[in-house]
Amino acid sequence: MTVVIITSPASALAEELAFVPEHHLPAVVVLIVGHDASPELVLDAANLLEHAITVSWAHRLPDMRRFTLDHYLDLAQHFHYDDLFHEALRLRGDLRHVDFLATTVERHLLTTLQQHR
């Protein structure tokens, strides 16, 4: 029997959740634990969210055409990752809901942009 001792569980978890913006990591961990999410569900939800942001960018409104995909991804992840990830978890990471989540992304970003004008 081999025993592996992780000296810093928090850093190991942070490495596994490297796709999560660091300032959203505590909230995302709470969501994962609260949903008793399996590693597969976590990855499915993260994948759904990334696809939804991309779909949202592809269908963005004229006011948002100035944003490149990278900038759009950065904005969505920086300001709303935990809320959007929560919704992706609730949707069980099911890609059939990508359009619904893309609309949610757009709504969040429009609200953020209006607040920062």
LUMRO-800687 format. One record per atom (N, C-alpha, C): chain; x, y, z; residue number from 1; atom name. Coordinates in pm, 1 decimal. Example, Ala and Ser with C-alpha at 12.3 -4.5 7.8 and 13.67 -1.06 7.14 Angstrom:
// LUMRO-800687
rokol A	X 1319.0	Y -569.0	Z 780.0	baza 1	fivo N
rokol A	X 1230.0	Y -450.0	Z 780.0	baza 1	fivo CA
rokol A	X 1320.0	Y -330.0	Z 780.0	baza 1	fivo C
rokol A	X 1285.0	Y -225.0	Z 708.0	baza 2	fivo N
rokol A	X 1367.0	Y -106.0	Z 714.0	baza 2	fivo CA
rokol A	X 1290.0	Y 3.0	Z 787.0	baza 2	fivo C
END
This chain:
// LUMRO-800687
rokol A	X 84.4	Y -117.8	Z 0.0	baza 1	fivo N
rokol A	X 0.0	Y 0.0	Z 0.0	baza 1	fivo CA
rokol A	X 88.5	Y 123.6	Z 0.0	baza 1	fivo C
rokol A	X 60.1	Y 215.1	Z -90.3	baza 2	fivo N
rokol A	X 135.4	Y 339.0	Z -99.5	baza 2	fivo CA
rokol A	X 52.8	Y 452.4	Z -40.9	baza 2	fivo C
rokol A	X 112.9	Y 528.7	Z 44.3	baza 3	fivo N
rokol A	X 45.7	Y 644.0	Z 103.1	baza 3	fivo CA
rokol A	X 110.3	Y 768.9	Z 46.1	baza 3	fivo C
rokol A	X 27.5	Y 857.7	Z -5.4	baza 4	fivo N
rokol A	X 76.2	Y 984.2	Z -58.4	baza 4	fivo CA
rokol A	X 31.3	Y 1093.2	Z 36.6	baza 4	fivo C
rokol A	X 124.7	Y 1169.3	Z 84.0	baza 5	fivo N
rokol A	X 93.9	Y 1279.3	Z 174.6	baza 5	fivo CA
rokol A	X 104.3	Y 1408.6	Z 96.1	baza 5	fivo C
rokol A	X -5.1	Y 1480.4	Z 92.1	baza 6	fivo N
rokol A	X -5.0	Y 1609.9	Z 26.2	baza 6	fivo CA
rokol A	X 24.4	Y 1713.4	Z 133.9	baza 6	fivo C
rokol A	X 135.0	Y 1783.8	Z 116.5	baza 7	fivo N
rokol A	X 174.3	Y 1880.8	Z 218.8	baza 7	fivo CA
rokol A	X 87.1	Y 2004.7	Z 217.4	baza 7	fivo C
rokol A	X 29.7	Y 2035.1	Z 104.3	baza 8	fivo N
rokol A	X -55.7	Y 2152.3	Z 96.5	baza 8	fivo CA
rokol A	X -179.7	Y 2120.2	Z 14.2	baza 8	fivo C
rokol A	X -285.0	Y 2071.0	Z 79.1	baza 9	fivo N
rokol A	X -405.4	Y 2035.1	Z 4.2	baza 9	fivo CA
rokol A	X -463.8	Y 2152.2	Z -74.8	baza 9	fivo C
rokol A	X -452.4	Y 2272.0	Z -18.9	baza 10	fivo N
rokol A	X -507.6	Y 2388.6	Z -88.4	baza 10	fivo CA
rokol A	X -435.3	Y 2412.2	Z -220.4	baza 10	fivo C
rokol A	X -304.0	Y 2395.1	Z -222.1	baza 11	fivo N
rokol A	X -232.1	Y 2417.4	Z -347.4	baza 11	fivo CA
rokol A	X -262.4	Y 2307.0	Z -447.4	baza 11	fivo C
rokol A	X -283.2	Y 2183.9	Z -400.7	baza 12	fivo N
rokol A	X -319.0	Y 2074.4	Z -490.7	baza 12	fivo CA
rokol A	X -456.4	Y 2100.7	Z -552.4	baza 12	fivo C
rokol A	X -549.9	Y 2147.8	Z -471.9	baza 13	fivo N
rokol A	X -682.7	Y 2180.1	Z -522.4	baza 13	fivo CA
rokol A	X -674.7	Y 2296.0	Z -621.1	baza 13	fivo C
rokol A	X -595.4	Y 2395.6	Z -590.0	baza 14	fivo N
rokol A	X -579.6	Y 2509.6	Z -680.5	baza 14	fivo CA
rokol A	X -522.6	Y 2465.5	Z -814.4	baza 14	fivo C
rokol A	X -432.6	Y 2367.9	Z -812.5	baza 15	fivo N
rokol A	X -377.2	Y 2316.3	Z -937.8	baza 15	fivo CA
rokol A	X -484.4	Y 2243.2	Z -1017.8	baza 15	fivo C
rokol A	X -568.9	Y 2165.7	Z -951.9	baza 16	fivo N
rokol A	X -675.1	Y 2092.9	Z -1020.8	baza 16	fivo CA
rokol A	X -780.7	Y 2188.0	Z -1076.3	baza 16	fivo C
rokol A	X -797.8	Y 2301.2	Z -1012.8	baza 17	fivo N
rokol A	X -896.0	Y 2400.3	Z -1056.7	baza 17	fivo CA
rokol A	X -827.6	Y 2520.6	Z -1120.2	baza 17	fivo C
rokol A	X -720.9	Y 2496.4	Z -1193.1	baza 18	fivo N
rokol A	X -641.8	Y 2604.4	Z -1253.9	baza 18	fivo CA
rokol A	X -723.8	Y 2687.4	Z -1352.0	baza 18	fivo C
rokol A	X -832.7	Y 2633.7	Z -1403.0	baza 19	fivo N
rokol A	X -916.7	Y 2707.2	Z -1497.1	baza 19	fivo CA
rokol A	X -1002.3	Y 2813.6	Z -1428.8	baza 19	fivo C
rokol A	X -1007.3	Y 2812.0	Z -1295.8	baza 20	fivo N
rokol A	X -1088.2	Y 2907.0	Z -1219.6	baza 20	fivo CA
rokol A	X -1003.6	Y 3029.5	Z -1186.6	baza 20	fivo C
rokol A	X -1054.6	Y 3150.3	Z -1216.3	baza 21	fivo N
rokol A	X -980.7	Y 3270.7	Z -1175.4	baza 21	fivo CA
rokol A	X -955.7	Y 3266.5	Z -1023.9	baza 21	fivo C
rokol A	X -837.0	Y 3300.9	Z -984.4	baza 22	fivo N
rokol A	X -794.9	Y 3284.4	Z -844.5	baza 22	fivo CA
rokol A	X -888.4	Y 3351.5	Z -744.8	baza 22	fivo C
rokol A	X -937.7	Y 3469.9	Z -776.5	baza 23	fivo N
rokol A	X -1024.3	Y 3539.8	Z -681.1	baza 23	fivo CA
rokol A	X -1163.8	Y 3477.1	Z -670.3	baza 23	fivo C
rokol A	X -1197.6	Y 3386.9	Z -760.8	baza 24	fivo N
rokol A	X -1325.1	Y 3314.8	Z -752.5	baza 24	fivo CA
rokol A	X -1308.5	Y 3174.9	Z -693.7	baza 24	fivo C
rokol A	X -1185.5	Y 3133.2	Z -670.3	baza 25	fivo N
rokol A	X -1158.8	Y 2996.8	Z -624.5	baza 25	fivo CA
rokol A	X -1232.4	Y 2960.7	Z -495.1	baza 25	fivo C
rokol A	X -1230.9	Y 3043.8	Z -391.1	baza 26	fivo N
rokol A	X -1303.2	Y 3004.9	Z -268.4	baza 26	fivo CA
rokol A	X -1453.2	Y 2982.0	Z -293.6	baza 26	fivo C
rokol A	X -1515.9	Y 3069.1	Z -369.8	baza 27	fivo N
rokol A	X -1658.8	Y 3054.0	Z -397.3	baza 27	fivo CA
rokol A	X -1686.1	Y 2929.2	Z -480.5	baza 27	fivo C
rokol A	X -1598.3	Y 2899.7	Z -576.3	baza 28	fivo N
rokol A	X -1616.8	Y 2781.8	Z -660.7	baza 28	fivo CA
rokol A	X -1599.7	Y 2654.5	Z -578.7	baza 28	fivo C
rokol A	X -1504.6	Y 2652.9	Z -487.4	baza 29	fivo N
rokol A	X -1486.7	Y 2535.3	Z -401.9	baza 29	fivo CA
rokol A	X -1611.5	Y 2512.8	Z -317.3	baza 29	fivo C
rokol A	X -1668.1	Y 2619.8	Z -262.6	baza 30	fivo N
rokol A	X -1791.7	Y 2607.8	Z -184.4	baza 30	fivo CA
rokol A	X -1904.6	Y 2551.3	Z -271.6	baza 30	fivo C
rokol A	X -1912.5	Y 2597.8	Z -396.6	baza 31	fivo N
rokol A	X -2015.2	Y 2546.1	Z -487.9	baza 31	fivo CA
rokol A	X -1995.6	Y 2397.6	Z -515.2	baza 31	fivo C
rokol A	X -1871.5	Y 2357.4	Z -538.4	baza 32	fivo N
rokol A	X -1841.5	Y 2217.2	Z -567.1	baza 32	fivo CA
rokol A	X -1880.1	Y 2129.5	Z -448.5	baza 32	fivo C
rokol A	X -1841.0	Y 2171.8	Z -329.8	baza 33	fivo N
rokol A	X -1872.5	Y 2094.9	Z -208.8	baza 33	fivo CA
rokol A	X -2023.4	Y 2096.0	Z -183.6	baza 33	fivo C
rokol A	X -2085.1	Y 2211.4	Z -200.1	baza 34	fivo N
rokol A	X -2229.3	Y 2223.0	Z -176.5	baza 34	fivo CA
rokol A	X -2312.8	Y 2138.8	Z -271.3	baza 34	fivo C
rokol A	X -2264.0	Y 2120.9	Z -393.0	baza 35	fivo N
rokol A	X -2334.7	Y 2038.2	Z -490.7	baza 35	fivo CA
rokol A	X -2287.3	Y 1893.3	Z -486.7	baza 35	fivo C
rokol A	X -2190.7	Y 1865.6	Z -398.4	baza 36	fivo N
rokol A	X -2131.8	Y 1731.6	Z -391.5	baza 36	fivo CA
rokol A	X -2094.5	Y 1684.6	Z -532.4	baza 36	fivo C
rokol A	X -2030.4	Y 1776.9	Z -605.3	baza 37	fivo N
rokol A	X -1999.3	Y 1753.5	Z -747.0	baza 37	fivo CA
rokol A	X -1879.8	Y 1660.5	Z -763.1	baza 37	fivo C
rokol A	X -1896.0	Y 1565.5	Z -851.4	baza 38	fivo N
rokol A	X -1786.1	Y 1474.7	Z -884.8	baza 38	fivo CA
rokol A	X -1685.9	Y 1550.5	Z -972.3	baza 38	fivo C
rokol A	X -1563.8	Y 1500.2	Z -980.9	baza 39	fivo N
rokol A	X -1466.1	Y 1564.6	Z -1070.6	baza 39	fivo CA
rokol A	X -1516.9	Y 1573.6	Z -1214.8	baza 39	fivo C
rokol A	X -1591.1	Y 1472.5	Z -1258.8	baza 40	fivo N
rokol A	X -1645.1	Y 1474.6	Z -1395.2	baza 40	fivo CA
rokol A	X -1745.4	Y 1587.5	Z -1412.3	baza 40	fivo C
rokol A	X -1831.8	Y 1606.6	Z -1313.3	baza 41	fivo N
rokol A	X -1930.2	Y 1714.3	Z -1320.9	baza 41	fivo CA
rokol A	X -1861.1	Y 1850.2	Z -1319.8	baza 41	fivo C
rokol A	X -1758.8	Y 1865.3	Z -1238.4	baza 42	fivo N
rokol A	X -1684.9	Y 1991.4	Z -1233.0	baza 42	fivo CA
rokol A	X -1626.9	Y 2023.6	Z -1370.5	baza 42	fivo C
rokol A	X -1565.2	Y 1924.4	Z -1433.0	baza 43	fivo N
rokol A	X -1507.2	Y 1947.1	Z -1565.8	baza 43	fivo CA
rokol A	X -1615.1	Y 1971.0	Z -1670.7	baza 43	fivo C
rokol A	X -1726.2	Y 1899.8	Z -1661.8	baza 44	fivo N
rokol A	X -1836.6	Y 1922.4	Z -1754.8	baza 44	fivo CA
rokol A	X -1892.7	Y 2063.6	Z -1740.4	baza 44	fivo C
rokol A	X -1908.3	Y 2109.0	Z -1616.5	baza 45	fivo N
rokol A	X -1959.3	Y 2244.2	Z -1592.1	baza 45	fivo CA
rokol A	X -1861.9	Y 2349.6	Z -1644.0	baza 45	fivo C
rokol A	X -1733.2	Y 2329.5	Z -1620.3	baza 46	fivo N
rokol A	X -1632.9	Y 2424.0	Z -1670.0	baza 46	fivo CA
rokol A	X -1632.4	Y 2427.0	Z -1822.3	baza 46	fivo C
rokol A	X -1646.9	Y 2310.5	Z -1883.8	baza 47	fivo N
rokol A	X -1651.8	Y 2301.2	Z -2029.5	baza 47	fivo CA
rokol A	X -1776.9	Y 2370.9	Z -2084.3	baza 47	fivo C
rokol A	X -1890.7	Y 2346.0	Z -2022.5	baza 48	fivo N
rokol A	X -2014.4	Y 2412.0	Z -2062.6	baza 48	fivo CA
rokol A	X -1998.8	Y 2562.9	Z -2052.9	baza 48	fivo C
rokol A	X -1941.3	Y 2610.5	Z -1945.1	baza 49	fivo N
rokol A	X -1924.6	Y 2753.7	Z -1925.8	baza 49	fivo CA
rokol A	X -1833.8	Y 2813.2	Z -2032.9	baza 49	fivo C
rokol A	X -1723.8	Y 2748.1	Z -2062.7	baza 50	fivo N
rokol A	X -1633.4	Y 2800.7	Z -2165.6	baza 50	fivo CA
rokol A	X -1703.4	Y 2806.2	Z -2301.4	baza 50	fivo C
rokol A	X -1776.7	Y 2702.7	Z -2334.2	baza 51	fivo N
rokol A	X -1851.3	Y 2702.8	Z -2460.8	baza 51	fivo CA
rokol A	X -1958.2	Y 2811.8	Z -2461.6	baza 51	fivo C
rokol A	X -2025.7	Y 2829.5	Z -2350.1	baza 52	fivo N
rokol A	X -2131.3	Y 2930.5	Z -2341.9	baza 52	fivo CA
rokol A	X -2074.4	Y 3071.1	Z -2360.0	baza 52	fivo C
rokol A	X -1958.6	Y 3096.8	Z -2302.6	baza 53	fivo N
rokol A	X -1895.9	Y 3228.6	Z -2320.1	baza 53	fivo CA
rokol A	X -1861.3	Y 3249.5	Z -2467.3	baza 53	fivo C
rokol A	X -1810.4	Y 3146.0	Z -2531.7	baza 54	fivo N
rokol A	X -1774.8	Y 3156.2	Z -2673.3	baza 54	fivo CA
rokol A	X -1899.3	Y 3178.4	Z -2759.5	baza 54	fivo C
rokol A	X -2006.2	Y 3105.3	Z -2731.1	baza 55	fivo N
rokol A	X -2131.6	Y 3123.4	Z -2805.3	baza 55	fivo CA
rokol A	X -2185.2	Y 3264.3	Z -2782.1	baza 55	fivo C
rokol A	X -2179.3	Y 3309.9	Z -2659.2	baza 56	fivo N
rokol A	X -2225.7	Y 3444.2	Z -2627.0	baza 56	fivo CA
rokol A	X -2146.6	Y 3548.5	Z -2705.3	baza 56	fivo C
rokol A	X -2016.4	Y 3529.0	Z -2714.4	baza 57	fivo N
rokol A	X -1932.0	Y 3621.7	Z -2791.3	baza 57	fivo CA
rokol A	X -1971.2	Y 3619.3	Z -2939.7	baza 57	fivo C
rokol A	X -1994.6	Y 3501.6	Z -2993.9	baza 58	fivo N
rokol A	X -2028.7	Y 3490.0	Z -3135.8	baza 58	fivo CA
rokol A	X -2161.3	Y 3559.3	Z -3167.7	baza 58	fivo C
rokol A	X -2250.8	Y 3565.0	Z -3070.2	baza 59	fivo N
rokol A	X -2382.8	Y 3625.9	Z -3090.0	baza 59	fivo CA
rokol A	X -2395.1	Y 3760.8	Z -3020.5	baza 59	fivo C
rokol A	X -2280.9	Y 3820.2	Z -2986.0	baza 60	fivo N
rokol A	X -2283.6	Y 3943.0	Z -2905.5	baza 60	fivo CA
rokol A	X -2354.3	Y 4057.7	Z -2978.1	baza 60	fivo C
rokol A	X -2407.0	Y 4146.7	Z -2899.5	baza 61	fivo N
rokol A	X -2477.2	Y 4263.9	Z -2950.3	baza 61	fivo CA
rokol A	X -2379.1	Y 4362.5	Z -3011.5	baza 61	fivo C
rokol A	X -2427.5	Y 4451.0	Z -3097.6	baza 62	fivo N
rokol A	X -2336.9	Y 4548.1	Z -3162.0	baza 62	fivo CA
rokol A	X -2252.0	Y 4628.3	Z -3063.5	baza 62	fivo C
rokol A	X -2307.4	Y 4662.0	Z -2947.8	baza 63	fivo N
rokol A	X -2230.6	Y 4737.5	Z -2847.4	baza 63	fivo CA
rokol A	X -2109.1	Y 4659.6	Z -2796.7	baza 63	fivo C
rokol A	X -2110.7	Y 4530.5	Z -2814.3	baza 64	fivo N
rokol A	X -2003.0	Y 4447.2	Z -2760.2	baza 64	fivo CA
rokol A	X -1910.8	Y 4394.3	Z -2870.2	baza 64	fivo C
rokol A	X -1928.8	Y 4439.8	Z -2991.7	baza 65	fivo N
rokol A	X -1847.9	Y 4391.4	Z -3104.4	baza 65	fivo CA
rokol A	X -1701.4	Y 4432.7	Z -3092.3	baza 65	fivo C
rokol A	X -1673.4	Y 4531.3	Z -3012.1	baza 66	fivo N
rokol A	X -1534.3	Y 4577.8	Z -2997.9	baza 66	fivo CA
rokol A	X -1446.1	Y 4478.1	Z -2922.0	baza 66	fivo C
rokol A	X -1508.2	Y 4381.8	Z -2854.2	baza 67	fivo N
rokol A	X -1432.5	Y 4286.1	Z -2774.4	baza 67	fivo CA
rokol A	X -1389.1	Y 4166.1	Z -2857.8	baza 67	fivo C
rokol A	X -1261.0	Y 4133.0	Z -2847.2	baza 68	fivo N
rokol A	X -1212.4	Y 4008.8	Z -2906.3	baza 68	fivo CA
rokol A	X -1261.7	Y 3893.7	Z -2819.1	baza 68	fivo C
rokol A	X -1251.0	Y 3773.2	Z -2871.3	baza 69	fivo N
rokol A	X -1293.1	Y 3656.8	Z -2792.4	baza 69	fivo CA
rokol A	X -1214.9	Y 3649.5	Z -2661.9	baza 69	fivo C
rokol A	X -1083.5	Y 3671.1	Z -2668.2	baza 70	fivo N
rokol A	X -1002.7	Y 3665.2	Z -2545.6	baza 70	fivo CA
rokol A	X -1047.0	Y 3769.4	Z -2444.2	baza 70	fivo C
rokol A	X -1073.5	Y 3890.3	Z -2490.0	baza 71	fivo N
rokol A	X -1116.3	Y 3995.7	Z -2399.1	baza 71	fivo CA
rokol A	X -1252.3	Y 3962.1	Z -2339.2	baza 71	fivo C
rokol A	X -1341.7	Y 3911.8	Z -2420.4	baza 72	fivo N
rokol A	X -1475.7	Y 3872.9	Z -2375.6	baza 72	fivo CA
rokol A	X -1467.4	Y 3762.2	Z -2270.0	baza 72	fivo C
rokol A	X -1382.7	Y 3660.9	Z -2298.0	baza 73	fivo N
rokol A	X -1361.1	Y 3553.1	Z -2200.8	baza 73	fivo CA
rokol A	X -1307.5	Y 3608.9	Z -2069.2	baza 73	fivo C
rokol A	X -1208.8	Y 3697.8	Z -2080.2	baza 74	fivo N
rokol A	X -1150.1	Y 3757.9	Z -1959.9	baza 74	fivo CA
rokol A	X -1254.5	Y 3833.7	Z -1879.0	baza 74	fivo C
rokol A	X -1336.8	Y 3912.6	Z -1946.1	baza 75	fivo N
rokol A	X -1440.0	Y 3989.2	Z -1876.0	baza 75	fivo CA
rokol A	X -1538.7	Y 3897.5	Z -1804.0	baza 75	fivo C
rokol A	X -1588.6	Y 3799.7	Z -1875.4	baza 76	fivo N
rokol A	X -1687.1	Y 3708.2	Z -1816.3	baza 76	fivo CA
rokol A	X -1627.3	Y 3632.6	Z -1698.3	baza 76	fivo C
rokol A	X -1506.4	Y 3584.1	Z -1715.2	baza 77	fivo N
rokol A	X -1443.6	Y 3506.1	Z -1608.8	baza 77	fivo CA
rokol A	X -1404.4	Y 3594.3	Z -1490.9	baza 77	fivo C
rokol A	X -1353.3	Y 3712.0	Z -1517.7	baza 78	fivo N
rokol A	X -1308.0	Y 3799.1	Z -1408.4	baza 78	fivo CA
rokol A	X -1425.1	Y 3844.6	Z -1320.8	baza 78	fivo C
rokol A	X -1532.4	Y 3885.5	Z -1384.2	baza 79	fivo N
rokol A	X -1642.3	Y 3943.4	Z -1307.7	baza 79	fivo CA
rokol A	X -1748.0	Y 3841.9	Z -1262.9	baza 79	fivo C
rokol A	X -1765.7	Y 3733.4	Z -1335.7	baza 80	fivo N
rokol A	X -1883.9	Y 3650.4	Z -1310.5	baza 80	fivo CA
rokol A	X -1858.1	Y 3501.0	Z -1304.0	baza 80	fivo C
rokol A	X -1733.5	Y 3457.5	Z -1293.8	baza 81	fivo N
rokol A	X -1707.0	Y 3314.0	Z -1303.3	baza 81	fivo CA
rokol A	X -1786.6	Y 3233.3	Z -1201.4	baza 81	fivo C
rokol A	X -1787.8	Y 3276.1	Z -1076.6	baza 82	fivo N
rokol A	X -1855.8	Y 3196.0	Z -974.6	baza 82	fivo CA
rokol A	X -2005.8	Y 3184.0	Z -1000.6	baza 82	fivo C
rokol A	X -2071.0	Y 3293.4	Z -1039.1	baza 83	fivo N
rokol A	X -2214.6	Y 3287.3	Z -1068.5	baza 83	fivo CA
rokol A	X -2243.0	Y 3199.1	Z -1190.5	baza 83	fivo C
rokol A	X -2161.9	Y 3215.2	Z -1293.4	baza 84	fivo N
rokol A	X -2182.2	Y 3137.3	Z -1415.4	baza 84	fivo CA
rokol A	X -2149.0	Y 2989.9	Z -1393.8	baza 84	fivo C
rokol A	X -2044.6	Y 2963.0	Z -1315.8	baza 85	fivo N
rokol A	X -2010.1	Y 2824.7	Z -1285.0	baza 85	fivo CA
rokol A	X -2122.2	Y 2759.1	Z -1203.6	baza 85	fivo C
rokol A	X -2179.4	Y 2834.9	Z -1112.0	baza 86	fivo N
rokol A	X -2291.7	Y 2782.9	Z -1033.2	baza 86	fivo CA
rokol A	X -2405.9	Y 2741.7	Z -1125.3	baza 86	fivo C
rokol A	X -2436.4	Y 2825.8	Z -1222.6	baza 87	fivo N
rokol A	X -2543.3	Y 2792.8	Z -1317.4	baza 87	fivo CA
rokol A	X -2505.4	Y 2670.5	Z -1400.9	baza 87	fivo C
rokol A	X -2379.8	Y 2661.5	Z -1441.7	baza 88	fivo N
rokol A	X -2333.8	Y 2545.1	Z -1519.4	baza 88	fivo CA
rokol A	X -2343.9	Y 2416.7	Z -1436.7	baza 88	fivo C
rokol A	X -2314.4	Y 2425.9	Z -1308.4	baza 89	fivo N
rokol A	X -2332.1	Y 2309.6	Z -1220.2	baza 89	fivo CA
rokol A	X -2479.0	Y 2271.5	Z -1210.1	baza 89	fivo C
rokol A	X -2563.1	Y 2372.3	Z -1193.5	baza 90	fivo N
rokol A	X -2706.4	Y 2347.5	Z -1182.9	baza 90	fivo CA
rokol A	X -2759.2	Y 2279.0	Z -1309.5	baza 90	fivo C
rokol A	X -2700.3	Y 2314.4	Z -1422.9	baza 91	fivo N
rokol A	X -2738.0	Y 2254.9	Z -1551.4	baza 91	fivo CA
rokol A	X -2667.3	Y 2121.9	Z -1575.8	baza 91	fivo C
rokol A	X -2593.4	Y 2075.6	Z -1474.5	baza 92	fivo N
rokol A	X -2522.6	Y 1946.6	Z -1477.2	baza 92	fivo CA
rokol A	X -2417.3	Y 1938.6	Z -1588.2	baza 92	fivo C
rokol A	X -2368.9	Y 2056.1	Z -1634.3	baza 93	fivo N
rokol A	X -2265.6	Y 2056.8	Z -1738.1	baza 93	fivo CA
rokol A	X -2314.8	Y 2006.5	Z -1871.8	baza 93	fivo C
rokol A	X -2443.8	Y 2004.1	Z -1890.1	baza 94	fivo N
rokol A	X -2505.3	Y 1948.2	Z -2010.8	baza 94	fivo CA
rokol A	X -2495.5	Y 2049.4	Z -2125.8	baza 94	fivo C
rokol A	X -2422.6	Y 2013.1	Z -2229.9	baza 95	fivo N
rokol A	X -2400.6	Y 2104.0	Z -2342.7	baza 95	fivo CA
rokol A	X -2529.4	Y 2138.4	Z -2417.8	baza 95	fivo C
rokol A	X -2635.6	Y 2065.5	Z -2394.6	baza 96	fivo N
rokol A	X -2763.3	Y 2100.5	Z -2457.9	baza 96	fivo CA
rokol A	X -2816.2	Y 2234.8	Z -2407.0	baza 96	fivo C
rokol A	X -2759.0	Y 2282.7	Z -2295.4	baza 97	fivo N
rokol A	X -2803.0	Y 2409.0	Z -2236.5	baza 97	fivo CA
rokol A	X -2707.6	Y 2524.3	Z -2267.6	baza 97	fivo C
rokol A	X -2621.9	Y 2505.8	Z -2365.6	baza 98	fivo N
rokol A	X -2520.8	Y 2607.6	Z -2394.6	baza 98	fivo CA
rokol A	X -2584.3	Y 2740.4	Z -2435.7	baza 98	fivo C
rokol A	X -2692.5	Y 2736.9	Z -2512.9	baza 99	fivo N
rokol A	X -2756.5	Y 2861.9	Z -2554.6	baza 99	fivo CA
rokol A	X -2817.7	Y 2936.2	Z -2436.0	baza 99	fivo C
rokol A	X -2879.8	Y 2861.4	Z -2346.0	baza 100	fivo N
rokol A	X -2936.4	Y 2923.6	Z -2225.9	baza 100	fivo CA
rokol A	X -2826.1	Y 2991.1	Z -2144.0	baza 100	fivo C
rokol A	X -2715.7	Y 2919.3	Z -2121.7	baza 101	fivo N
rokol A	X -2606.8	Y 2976.4	Z -2042.4	baza 101	fivo CA
rokol A	X -2540.4	Y 3091.8	Z -2116.5	baza 101	fivo C
rokol A	X -2533.2	Y 3085.4	Z -2248.2	baza 102	fivo N
rokol A	X -2476.0	Y 3196.4	Z -2327.1	baza 102	fivo CA
rokol A	X -2558.7	Y 3323.5	Z -2307.6	baza 102	fivo C
rokol A	X -2690.2	Y 3308.7	Z -2302.1	baza 103	fivo N
rokol A	X -2777.3	Y 3423.9	Z -2276.7	baza 103	fivo CA
rokol A	X -2752.6	Y 3479.2	Z -2137.3	baza 103	fivo C
rokol A	X -2729.6	Y 3391.9	Z -2042.4	baza 104	fivo N
rokol A	X -2698.6	Y 3434.6	Z -1905.7	baza 104	fivo CA
rokol A	X -2566.2	Y 3510.7	Z -1902.0	baza 104	fivo C
rokol A	X -2466.8	Y 3461.7	Z -1973.7	baza 105	fivo N
rokol A	X -2336.9	Y 3530.4	Z -1983.2	baza 105	fivo CA
rokol A	X -2358.0	Y 3670.9	Z -2037.4	baza 105	fivo C
rokol A	X -2430.3	Y 3681.4	Z -2146.5	baza 106	fivo N
rokol A	X -2454.3	Y 3811.5	Z -2209.2	baza 106	fivo CA
rokol A	X -2523.5	Y 3907.5	Z -2112.3	baza 106	fivo C
rokol A	X -2624.1	Y 3857.9	Z -2043.2	baza 107	fivo N
rokol A	X -2697.8	Y 3941.4	Z -1947.5	baza 107	fivo CA
rokol A	X -2605.3	Y 3993.4	Z -1836.9	baza 107	fivo C
rokol A	X -2520.9	Y 3905.2	Z -1784.4	baza 108	fivo N
rokol A	X -2426.7	Y 3946.6	Z -1679.7	baza 108	fivo CA
rokol A	X -2329.0	Y 4051.8	Z -1731.4	baza 108	fivo C
rokol A	X -2275.7	Y 4029.2	Z -1850.5	baza 109	fivo N
rokol A	X -2177.6	Y 4124.5	Z -1904.2	baza 109	fivo CA
rokol A	X -2240.9	Y 4259.0	Z -1936.8	baza 109	fivo C
rokol A	X -2361.1	Y 4258.8	Z -1989.3	baza 110	fivo N
rokol A	X -2428.5	Y 4385.6	Z -2017.5	baza 110	fivo CA
rokol A	X -2450.1	Y 4464.7	Z -1889.3	baza 110	fivo C
rokol A	X -2489.6	Y 4397.8	Z -1784.3	baza 111	fivo N
rokol A	X -2508.6	Y 4463.5	Z -1654.9	baza 111	fivo CA
rokol A	X -2376.2	Y 4521.4	Z -1604.5	baza 111	fivo C
rokol A	X -2268.7	Y 4444.3	Z -1616.1	baza 112	fivo N
rokol A	X -2137.1	Y 4490.7	Z -1571.3	baza 112	fivo CA
rokol A	X -2091.1	Y 4611.9	Z -1650.4	baza 112	fivo C
rokol A	X -2106.6	Y 4607.3	Z -1781.0	baza 113	fivo N
rokol A	X -2063.7	Y 4718.2	Z -1864.9	baza 113	fivo CA
rokol A	X -2144.9	Y 4844.0	Z -1836.6	baza 113	fivo C
rokol A	X -2273.2	Y 4829.8	Z -1808.3	baza 114	fivo N
rokol A	X -2355.7	Y 4945.3	Z -1775.9	baza 114	fivo CA
rokol A	X -2313.2	Y 5006.1	Z -1643.0	baza 114	fivo C
rokol A	X -2272.0	Y 4924.5	Z -1548.4	baza 115	fivo N
rokol A	X -2228.6	Y 4974.1	Z -1417.5	baza 115	fivo CA
rokol A	X -2094.3	Y 5045.3	Z -1425.2	baza 115	fivo C
rokol A	X -2010.8	Y 5010.8	Z -1523.8	baza 116	fivo N
rokol A	X -1876.2	Y 5067.0	Z -1533.2	baza 116	fivo CA
rokol A	X -1864.1	Y 5176.7	Z -1637.2	baza 116	fivo C
rokol A	X -1975.3	Y 5231.8	Z -1678.7	baza 117	fivo N
rokol A	X -1970.0	Y 5343.1	Z -1775.7	baza 117	fivo CA
rokol A	X -1951.6	Y 5473.2	Z -1706.4	baza 117	fivo C
END
